[in-house]
């Protein structure tokens, strides 16, 4: 048992070397690359499918246009192939022969390939006629709308079809065979067809064509093919069996008739049949690339050209495309936007100011908790050094670091502080240079920055000299050689630099009586350094007959000048100088540092030691979680044990001889005495966090993460109300609108409902066997939507104040895992995003049906806006984003601003809405890891942001920043313009 405990303690000690962090970073990058490859494959397959469907649509659109208005044939002076053999041309001269006929029989004269004339009726020709005719059969109608005829006259051949795509019936036959070969699974997944067609054809334009075709059909009394039409705004339902349904069913039905009409003739030729199969199975990449350019835009031009000139829908029905990883995402402009290009993007009317920092980094850092004479405890988490007044319960923040702070040192004057940071990486993965800041704890002003361009990977340990009043600063970096450098920090000059060791270095300090003597300790070593004439020399401590521990974790100087070290074996070793052993080492041997005494102190590692004013020594244990006070001669005097839930003792700070501050390995800071015990004054998570939810009517919020903790925080008192431990990791959460219960989604498909008052589990259900990514109640609290990584959204009806749930349905249609979702204000519809950058809309009240026509959802109002993909938040994406750069966003309840959590440790504040690229924003730093979530409190007074690996929660106060000119911006009918202004608190100062 002791062996396993020591192994755990050693692992905890060794984690500070940074290797696990780099290994974790490599694993994250590898996983990201694998995900990217998967998405690229999916995008490529989708692109190829879209190209094929675009090719198939062009001839159909041309036929449909001619069917609506035969006058369009005058400009289609284009070579075409009939039956793949004989070539014919519809010339302008031949089309001049078109004339009006009687209602009983319509015919027209067209020039055939040999100059003869042939009379063709608009009746569907018989099979024998089709085998001998050399011209494409084109149905006509007696009249055409005047506006349509005027538009047709302006058409050119290039607007109709690219030259590289001959007008053949091959795509129609190919489409017919693909329809016949399509299996049932593909028939069910008809939303793919719908999404492709929507990108090409404006639904309102299609309805215009339907009306015109319906009018033409009524005027024509022949027996030609008739396509069902409807004058209602809603698309009619299909009356024939087709694998493709949705809002374009009339055109699809016409397509079926065209396919049947042409395929009957073409399939009679075995040679042509073979060619069709070969073209279907072996389409070359060259053909795809040749046929793909601007097909979509040309088809749109062709359709829009046939619309009424007097129509104003061209601006109301426009769509905007953004590209993520080369994949186009179409978003439709709302109707109240008359001119998208004239929209002006401004900065938001409010700014953010850091109000409070939740958490403490004790799990992998040492010597990072000190008490200043001002009564403030100084510690760090993420990129922020926190000065917390333990009596007034106020915070100040030093925020000049650009990445995670790793170490602290207090100047002998107890005012100036040195803090060192890790290197980190930029958004392109390139390493940034670490440095050390020396700053004034009273004014929070940076006095000096040293080491930029000198240190590698990060700064691991710091110490001010003592005997000379703190003139020198010793720095050890995290490079392979753990370079030790000595700096005159006032002059920003380096006096000495030397390689320390290839092993981890965990502590460094000056001898309090001699600036030229420095001690370092770490893995399997304790070194005694001497500086002379700018040169550093070291002597290794000799363990002799004593067992050499794996780690020397900490040390202090006793009042007698001895060095006391705490190690991973649970011992306190007393070191002293000994005369040179000439007999053993020979002449010229120098004095050595050897162990004078060994004291058994703790079960497990000795993590920290602290020297008190009277000469007594405090030690903190790892496994036993004990704090022991020792006399000057290392006789135990008093001891106490901290609660198990807080972890082991990481560091100790003396308050007044009796009261102590204790930092723990589970990221808590305790305050107390040996007699009265200890209580937590700072608490936080200990692993990556993802779930964040704010209460609908109170200033409280809930967090959950991979540490299996579910924590409820009070944003006004800045305290933890309660915390429970679940059996699995919590990844998402949402409060019921009544505020009585909260639902938490777990990593295995389970989700639980918790009562806020009793902390009891009201309900425990499971959906699928993959992790849940989003929980969202409808605005009225009647439904709960559960988004899963199995690509489904599970809908539950909610009754009894959020305590009873019944499965209502399941939204099926996403091809990747669900990432975000939001409810409409009426509680009937859902907007959802997925891992493959898909935006889908669902009619929940109508039976969880997929709304295939996304155009119809462009004006819908949403109760919340957390989806990272959508027209209203398109401007938050930077150019070249890969789709994972934004982890979360949240619109304020006033609908005036939107906060964004990105993958580069930043929080952004944009104006809402921000539908145009390169929208301006305020950017805020503080997190040392990817920001996983953001949420506004119920009254928008504060914003909460949550880091991933840094385990830090930042609470930002919203402050008024003046009202901008919003007259050119889109406004929602329910938008409320508001600004928040807060008086400055004299006791809280912040460095921006």
TITI-125234 format. One record per residue (C-alpha): residue in three letters; x, z, y. Coordinates in steps of 0.2 Angstrom, whole numbers, plus 2048, in hexadecimal, padded with zeros to 3 digits. Example, Ala and Ser with C-alpha at 12.3 -4.5 7.8 and 13.67 -1.06 7.14 Angstrom:
residues 2
ALA83E8277EA SER8448247FB 
END
This chain:
residues 992
UNK800800800 UNK80E80480C UNK8167F4808 UNK8077EA80D UNK8057F481C UNK8167F1822 UNK8147DF81E UNK8057DE82A UNK80F7E8837 UNK81D7DC836 UNK8127CD837 UNK80A7D5847 UNK81C7D784E UNK8227C6849 UNK8127BE851 UNK81A7C0862 UNK8287B485E UNK81B7A6862 UNK81E79C852 UNK80C7A084C UNK80579985D UNK80F78985B UNK809787849 UNK7F778A84E UNK7FA77D85C UNK801771850 UNK7F2774844 UNK7E6771853 UNK7EE761858 UNK7EE75B846 UNK7DC75E844 UNK7D8756855 UNK7E274684F UNK7D874683F UNK7C8748848 UNK7CD73A854 UNK7D172E845 UNK7BF73283E UNK7B772E84F UNK7C171E851 UNK7BB718840 UNK7A971C844 UNK7AB714855 UNK7B370484E UNK7A5702841 UNK79870584E UNK7A06F8859 UNK7A16EB84C UNK78E6EE848 UNK78A6EC85A UNK7936DC85B UNK78A6D584C UNK7796DA853 UNK77D6D3864 UNK7816C285C UNK7716C2853 UNK7676C7863 UNK76D6B886E UNK7646AA865 UNK7546B5863 UNK7546B9876 UNK7566A6879 UNK7486A286E UNK73D6B0875 UNK7416A9887 UNK73C697882 UNK72D69E87A UNK7276A788A UNK72B698895 UNK72F68788E UNK73668289F UNK74668C89B UNK74A67D88F UNK74F67389E UNK75F67C8A0 UNK76367F88E UNK76D66E88D UNK77767587F UNK77D66E86E UNK77567685F UNK77567484C UNK766672841 UNK76867682F UNK77B677832 UNK77C664831 UNK77465883E UNK77865B850 UNK76B65985E UNK76A65C871 UNK75C66187B UNK75F65788B UNK75865989C UNK75064889B UNK74764C88C UNK74065C893 UNK7396538A1 UNK72C64C896 UNK72465D894 UNK71265C89A UNK702666899 UNK6F766388A UNK6E5667885 UNK6E067887E UNK6DD67186D UNK6EE66986A UNK6FE66A873 UNK70D65E871 UNK71C65987A UNK72964A879 UNK73B64E876 UNK749642874 UNK750642862 UNK76263F85D UNK76062C85B UNK75762986C UNK745628864 UNK737633869 UNK72E63F85E UNK71E648861 UNK71E65A85C UNK71066685C UNK71167885F UNK70A67C84E UNK716683842 UNK71D674839 UNK71B672826 UNK72A67481A UNK72B661817 UNK72B65E82A UNK73966B82C UNK74466381F UNK744652828 UNK74365683B UNK753657845 UNK74E662853 UNK74B674855 UNK739679855 UNK734681866 UNK723688869 UNK71D68587B UNK70F68B885 UNK704683892 UNK70968C8A1 UNK7176978A7 UNK7176A48B5 UNK71D69E8C6 UNK72A6AB8C8 UNK7316A98B7 UNK7326968BA UNK73B6998CA UNK7486A58C1 UNK74A6988B3 UNK74F68B8BF UNK75E6968C5 UNK7646988B3 UNK77468F8AD UNK77A68C89C UNK78869989E UNK77A6A68A2 UNK7716A3892 UNK7806A3885 UNK7936A3884 UNK79A69287F UNK7A369A870 UNK79269E868 UNK78968F862 UNK77668F862 UNK77468F84F UNK767696843 UNK77569E839 UNK7736AF841 UNK7616AF83D UNK7636AC82B UNK7716B982A UNK7666C5833 UNK7586C1826 UNK7636C4818 UNK76A6D481F UNK7586DA821 UNK7546D680F UNK7646DF809 UNK7626EE813 UNK75F6FD808 UNK75370B80C UNK75F717814 UNK76370A821 UNK750707824 UNK74E719827 UNK75C71A834 UNK75470E840 UNK75A71684F UNK76B70D84E UNK7626FC852 UNK75870485F UNK76770B868 UNK7706FA867 UNK7616F186E UNK75F6FD87C UNK7706FA883 UNK76C6E7884 UNK75A6E5889 UNK7526EF897 UNK7416F5890 UNK7386F18A0 UNK73E6E08A0 UNK7386DE88E UNK7276E4892 UNK7276D78A0 UNK72B6C9893 UNK71E6D0888 UNK7106CF895 UNK7156BD899 UNK7166B8887 UNK7056C0885 UNK6FE6B6893 UNK7056A688C UNK6FE6AA87B UNK6ED6AC882 UNK6EE69B88B UNK6F469287B UNK6E668F86E UNK6F1687861 UNK6F568E850 UNK707692855 UNK70F6A3851 UNK7086B185B UNK7126C1860 UNK7086D1863 UNK7096D7874 UNK7036E687F UNK7016E8891 UNK7036FB890 UNK713703896 UNK71670B885 UNK71D6FF878 UNK7116F986A UNK7136FE858 UNK7196F184C UNK70B6E9841 UNK7176E1834 UNK7236E9829 UNK7346E9831 UNK7446F482F UNK7456F5842 UNK7386FE84C UNK73870585D UNK73470086E UNK7396ED86C UNK72D6EA85D UNK7256DB864 UNK7356D2866 UNK73A6D8855 UNK72A6D184E UNK72E6C0856 UNK73F6C184F UNK7386C383D UNK72D6B3840 UNK73C6AA846 UNK7466AF837 UNK7396AA82B UNK736699833 UNK749695833 UNK74F69D823 UNK742694818 UNK74A68481C UNK75C68A81D UNK75C69380C UNK758682803 UNK76967C805 UNK7756857F9 UNK784680802 UNK77E688812 UNK778697808 UNK78A699802 UNK791697814 UNK7856A581A UNK78B6B180D UNK79D6AD811 UNK79A6B0823 UNK7916C0820 UNK79E6C7814 UNK7AE6C181D UNK7AC6C0830 UNK7BD6BF837 UNK7C36CB845 UNK7C76BC84F UNK7B56B684F UNK7AF6C7853 UNK7BB6C8862 UNK7B76B7868 UNK7A46BA867 UNK7A46CB86E UNK7A96C9881 UNK79B6CC88D UNK78D6C8880 UNK7846D7886 UNK7856D3898 UNK7806C1896 UNK7716C688C UNK76C6D289A UNK76E6C58A7 UNK7636B989C UNK7556C589B UNK7566CC8AC UNK7566BA8B3 UNK7456B78AC UNK73D6C78B5 UNK7336C68C4 UNK73C6C38D4 UNK7316CF8DD UNK7346DD8D1 UNK73E6EC8D7 UNK7426F38C5 UNK7546EC8C6 UNK7596FC8CF UNK74E7088C7 UNK7527038B5 UNK7657018B7 UNK7707098AA UNK7827108AC UNK78F71089E UNK79D71B89C UNK7AB71A88F UNK7B2727884 UNK7C0722878 UNK7BB71087B UNK7A9714876 UNK79B70F882 UNK78E71C886 UNK77F715890 UNK77572089C UNK76671B8A5 UNK76471E8B8 UNK7557288BD UNK7477208C6 UNK74A72A8D6 UNK75B7228D8 UNK7587128E2 UNK76B70D8E3 UNK7777158D8 UNK78670E8E1 UNK7817178F1 UNK7817288EA UNK78E7348F2 UNK7967418E8 UNK79B7518F2 UNK7A37628EE UNK79676F8E8 UNK78F77A8F6 UNK79778A8EE UNK7A87908E8 UNK7AD79C8DB UNK7B87AC8DD UNK7BF7B68CE UNK7B57C68CD UNK7BA7CE8BD UNK7C57CB8AD UNK7BF7D189C UNK7CC7D588F UNK7DE7DA88D UNK7EC7D1883 UNK7F27DE877 UNK7F27D5866 UNK8037CD868 UNK80B7D3877 UNK8157E387B UNK81A7EE88A UNK80B7E6894 UNK8027F689B UNK8088008A9 UNK80180C8B6 UNK80580A8C8 UNK8068188D5 UNK7F68108DD UNK7EC8158CE UNK7EB8048C7 UNK7EF7FF8B5 UNK7F87EE8B5 UNK7F67E38A6 UNK7F37D18A2 UNK7E87C5898 UNK7E87B2899 UNK7F07AC8A9 UNK7EB7BB8B3 UNK7F47CB8B7 UNK7E67D98B9 UNK7E87E88C4 UNK7DA7F38BF UNK7D78038C8 UNK7D28108BB UNK7C881B8C6 UNK7C080F8D2 UNK7BD8038C4 UNK7C27F48CF UNK7CD7E58CB UNK7DA7DB8D4 UNK7E27CB8CD UNK7F27C38CE UNK7EF7B08CA UNK7FF7A78CE UNK8037A38BC UNK7FF7928B5 UNK7FF7978A2 UNK7FD7A7898 UNK8077B689E UNK8127BE890 UNK81B7CC897 UNK81C7D98A6 UNK82A7E38AE UNK8277F08BC UNK8347F28C9 UNK83C8048CC UNK8328058DC UNK8228048D2 UNK81B7F68DE UNK8237E68DA UNK81F7DE8C9 UNK8277D08BF UNK81C7C68B3 UNK8227B88A8 UNK8177AA8A0 UNK81879E892 UNK81C78C894 UNK80B78488E UNK80777188F UNK7FF76689B UNK7EF75B897 UNK7FB74E88F UNK80375A884 UNK81375B88D UNK81C76C88F UNK81C77589F UNK82A77F8A6 UNK8287928A5 UNK82E79E8B2 UNK82E7B08B9 UNK8247B68C8 UNK8297C68D2 UNK81B7CB8DD UNK8157DA8E7 UNK8077E48DF UNK8007EA8F0 UNK7FE7D98F8 UNK7FE7CE8E9 UNK80B7C38F2 UNK8187B98E7 UNK8297BF8EC UNK8337B48E1 UNK8327A78D3 UNK8417A68C8 UNK84679C8B8 UNK83C78C8BB UNK84577F8B1 UNK85078C8A9 UNK84579489C UNK83F78C88C UNK82E78E884 UNK82A79E88D UNK8307AF893 UNK8307BC886 UNK8377CC88D UNK83B7D289F UNK8447E28A6 UNK8497E88B8 UNK85A7F18BA UNK8588038BE UNK86880B8C4 UNK86A7FF8D3 UNK8587FF8D9 UNK8527F08CF UNK85E7E38D6 UNK85F7D98C6 UNK8527D28BA UNK8567CF8A7 UNK84C7C189F UNK84C7BB88D UNK8437AB88A UNK83A7A487A UNK847797876 UNK84F796865 UNK85E79F86B UNK8547AB875 UNK85F7A9885 UNK8627B988E UNK8657B68A1 UNK8697C28AF UNK8627BF8C0 UNK8647C58D2 UNK8517C28D5 UNK8527C58E8 UNK85E7B78EA UNK8577AD8DB UNK8697AB8D4 UNK86E7AC8C2 UNK87D7B78BE UNK87E7B58AC UNK8777AC89D UNK87B7AE88A UNK8737AA879 UNK86B7B9872 UNK8657B6860 UNK85C7AA856 UNK8507B8851 UNK8417BE85A UNK8457CA869 UNK8377D686D UNK83E7E287A UNK84C7E3887 UNK8507F0894 UNK85F7F689F UNK86880689D UNK8608128AA UNK8718188AF UNK87C8088AE UNK8767F68B3 UNK8847EE8A9 UNK87C7F4899 UNK86D7EC891 UNK8657EE880 UNK85A7E2877 UNK8517E4866 UNK8467DA85B UNK8467D3849 UNK8547DB83F UNK85F7DF84E UNK8637EA85D UNK8707E4869 UNK87A7EE876 UNK87F7E2884 UNK88D7E4891 UNK88F7DA8A1 UNK8A07D88A8 UNK8A67CB8B5 UNK8977C18B2 UNK8997C089F UNK88D7C8892 UNK8947D0882 UNK88A7D8874 UNK88C7E4867 UNK8817E6858 UNK87A7F7853 UNK8807FC842 UNK873803836 UNK88080A82A UNK87881481C UNK867813823 UNK85B80581E UNK85B7F6829 UNK8497F482F UNK8417E2831 UNK83D7E5843 UNK8437F0851 UNK8337F085B UNK8367FB86A UNK843807872 UNK845814880 UNK85381D888 UNK853830886 UNK85883C895 UNK86883F88B UNK86D82C88C UNK869829879 UNK85F81A874 UNK85081D869 UNK84980E860 UNK83880C856 UNK838801847 UNK82D7F983A UNK83180682E UNK828813838 UNK83981C83D UNK84082184E UNK85381E84E UNK85F82785A UNK86E81C85F UNK87E822866 UNK89081C86A UNK89D82085D UNK8B081F85E UNK8B8810857 UNK8BB811844 UNK8CE80C844 UNK8CF810832 UNK8C180582D UNK8C27F783A UNK8D57F883E UNK8DE7F984E UNK8D57F285E UNK8C47F7857 UNK8B77FB865 UNK8AA808866 UNK89A80585D UNK88880A85E UNK88281384E UNK87381C849 UNK87482F84C UNK864834846 UNK85482E83D UNK843836840 UNK834831835 UNK82682E842 UNK81782383C UNK81081C82D UNK813809830 UNK81C80283F UNK82080B84F UNK8197FF85C UNK81D80886C UNK826816874 UNK82481E885 UNK82F82A88F UNK826837899 UNK82D8408A8 UNK83185089F UNK83B848892 UNK82E848885 UNK82B83787B UNK81B82F876 UNK81A823867 UNK80C818861 UNK80981384F UNK803804847 UNK7FB808836 UNK7F781A83A UNK7F181684C UNK7F8827851 UNK7FF82C862 UNK80D83A860 UNK81584486E UNK82784986A UNK833855872 UNK843850879 UNK84C854868 UNK83E84A85F UNK834858858 UNK821854857 UNK81685D863 UNK805855864 UNK7FC84685C UNK7EB83D85C UNK7E482E854 UNK7DA82085D UNK7CA819855 UNK7CD80C848 UNK7C27FF851 UNK7CF7FE85F UNK7DD7F9853 UNK7EF800854 UNK7F8807863 UNK8017F886C UNK80880187C UNK806812885 UNK807815898 UNK80882789E UNK7FC82C8AC UNK7FF83E8B1 UNK8088468A2 UNK7F8849899 UNK7ED83A89C UNK7F282A893 UNK7EE818893 UNK7EF80F882 UNK7EF7FD87F UNK7EA7F886D UNK7EC7E9862 UNK7DA7E5863 UNK7DB7E1875 UNK7D47F287C UNK7DB7FE889 UNK7D7810885 UNK7D781F891 UNK7D883188C UNK7E2840887 UNK7E8849877 UNK7DA856879 UNK7CB84B87E UNK7CF83B874 UNK7CE82A87B UNK7C181E881 UNK7C280B885 UNK7C3806897 UNK7C77F4893 UNK7C17EA884 UNK7C17D887E UNK7C07CC870 UNK7CF7CA864 UNK7CD7B885E UNK7C77A7865 UNK7B67A886D UNK7A879A86E UNK7977A2870 UNK7917A7881 UNK77F7AA887 UNK7787B2897 UNK7697BD898 UNK75A7B48A0 UNK7567C28AC UNK7647CF8AC UNK7767CE8B1 UNK77C7D089F UNK7847C4893 UNK7897C2881 UNK7987BB879 UNK79E7B8867 UNK7AC7B085E UNK7B77AF84F UNK7BB7C184F UNK7A97C4849 UNK7A57CF858 UNK7957CD861 UNK7977D5872 UNK78A7D8880 UNK7927DA891 UNK78B7E18A2 UNK7907D58B0 UNK78C7E28BD UNK7957F18B6 UNK7A37E68AE UNK7A17F089E UNK79E7ED88B UNK78C7F3887 UNK78E7F1875 UNK7977E8867 UNK7937E5855 UNK79D7DC847 UNK7947CE83D UNK7997C882C UNK79E7B7833 UNK7A47AF842 UNK7987AD850 UNK79979C859 UNK78A79A864 UNK77C7A586B UNK76C7A4876 UNK7607B187D UNK74E7B087A UNK7457AD88B UNK73D7BE88A UNK74E7C688A UNK74A7D187B UNK7547C986D UNK7637BD86C UNK7677B085E UNK7797AE858 UNK77F79F84E UNK78C7A2841 UNK79A798839 UNK791795828 UNK78078F82D UNK7797A082F UNK7717A783F UNK76B7B8843 UNK75F7BF850 UNK7647CF858 UNK75A7DC862 UNK7627E0872 UNK75C7F2872 UNK75F7F7860 UNK76D7EB85C UNK7657E884C UNK7637D8843 UNK7517D2844 UNK7537C283A UNK7607BA82F UNK75E7A882B UNK768799825 UNK768786829 UNK77477C81F UNK78578181A UNK78F77C829 UNK793785839 UNK786786847 UNK78B77F858 UNK77D782864 UNK76D78E865 UNK76078A872 UNK74F791875 UNK74278787E UNK73D78C890 UNK72D79488A UNK73579D87B UNK72A79486E UNK73878A866 UNK74A78D861 UNK75577E85E UNK764781852 UNK772774853 UNK77D772844 UNK78D76A83E UNK782761830 UNK77C75583E UNK76A75D83E UNK76176784B UNK755774843 UNK74577884D UNK73D78984B UNK72C78F852 UNK72E7A085A UNK7217AE85B UNK7207C185D UNK72B7C186C UNK73A7B9863 UNK7397C3853 UNK7307B7847 UNK7367A5844 UNK72F797839 UNK737786836 UNK72E779840 UNK73876A83D UNK74976183C UNK750754848 UNK75974783D UNK763739845 UNK77473E84B UNK783737842 UNK78E745847 UNK78E758849 UNK78375F857 UNK78D765866 UNK780769874 UNK76E768877 UNK76176C885 UNK74E76E886 UNK743765892 UNK73A77089F UNK72976D896 UNK731773886 UNK72C76387C UNK73C75987C UNK74F75C878 UNK75E75387E UNK76D754872 UNK77F74F871 UNK78A74D861 UNK79C74C85C UNK79C73985D UNK797739870 UNK78573586C UNK776739877 UNK76573A86F UNK754740874 UNK747748869 UNK73474B86A UNK73375C863 UNK72075F866 UNK71C74E85E UNK72575384E UNK737753852 UNK738740854 UNK74673785A UNK74272E86B UNK74A71D867 UNK748717879 UNK754721883 UNK74E718893 UNK73E722892 UNK747733894 UNK75072E8A4 UNK7447388AF UNK7417478A4 UNK7467588AC UNK7507648A2 UNK74E7778A2 UNK76177989F UNK76F76D8A0 UNK77E771894 UNK78075F88C UNK791759891 UNK78A747890 UNK77C74189B UNK7797378AB UNK7787468B6 UNK78974D8B0 UNK79373C8AE UNK79E7408BC UNK7A674F8B4 UNK7B07448A8 UNK7C173F8AE UNK7C772D8AB UNK7CF72B89A UNK7C673A892 UNK7C773B87F UNK7B674387D UNK7BD755879 UNK7C475888B UNK7B4761890 UNK7AE76F884 UNK79F77588E UNK79577489E UNK78777D8A6 UNK77B7798B4 UNK7777878C0 UNK76578D8C0 UNK7637878D2 UNK7687758CC UNK7757748DA UNK7857758D0 UNK78C7738BF UNK79B77C8B7 UNK7A77748AB UNK7B277B89E UNK7C0770899 UNK7CE76F88C UNK7DC772899 UNK7D978489D UNK7CE7808AD UNK7BD7838B3 UNK7B57768BF UNK7A77788CA UNK79E7678CF UNK78F7638D9 UNK77F7608CF UNK77B7538CB UNK78B7498CA UNK7877398C2 UNK79672F8CA UNK7A872E8C3 UNK7B67388CC UNK7AA7448D3 UNK7B37528DE UNK7B37638D7 UNK7BB7748DA UNK7C87798CC UNK7CB78B8C7 UNK7DA7918BC UNK7DB7A18B3 UNK7D979E8A1 UNK7E879B895 UNK7DF791888 UNK7D1784887 UNK7C278A88F UNK7B478A882 UNK7A478F88C UNK79D79289D UNK78C7998A2 UNK78479F8B3 UNK77B7AF8B4 UNK7687AF8B6 UNK7697AF8C9 UNK7797A48CA UNK7827B28D3 UNK7907B18C6 UNK7987A58BA UNK79F7AA8AA UNK7AD7A08A1 UNK7B47A4890 UNK7C679F889 UNK7CA79A878 UNK7DA7A1871 UNK7DD7AC881 UNK7CE7B787C UNK7CA7B988F UNK7BA7B9898 UNK7BA7B58AA UNK7AC7BA8B6 UNK7AB7AF8C6 UNK7A17B48D5 UNK7987A58DE UNK79B7A58F0 UNK7937998FE UNK79E78B903 UNK793783910 UNK78577790E UNK78B76490C UNK781755910 UNK776751901 UNK76A744908 UNK7727368FE UNK7727408EE UNK7657408E0 UNK75A74F8E0 UNK74F7558D2 UNK73D7598D7 UNK74076B8D1 UNK75176D8D9 UNK75477C8E4 UNK76277C8F0 UNK76A78D8F2 UNK77B7958F7 UNK7817A68F3 UNK78C7B0900 UNK7947C08FB UNK79D7CC907 UNK7AF7CF903 UNK7B47DF8FA UNK7C27E7902 UNK7C87EE8F2 UNK7C97DE8E8 UNK7D57D18ED UNK7D87C18E4 UNK7E67B48E4 UNK7DE7A38E3 
END
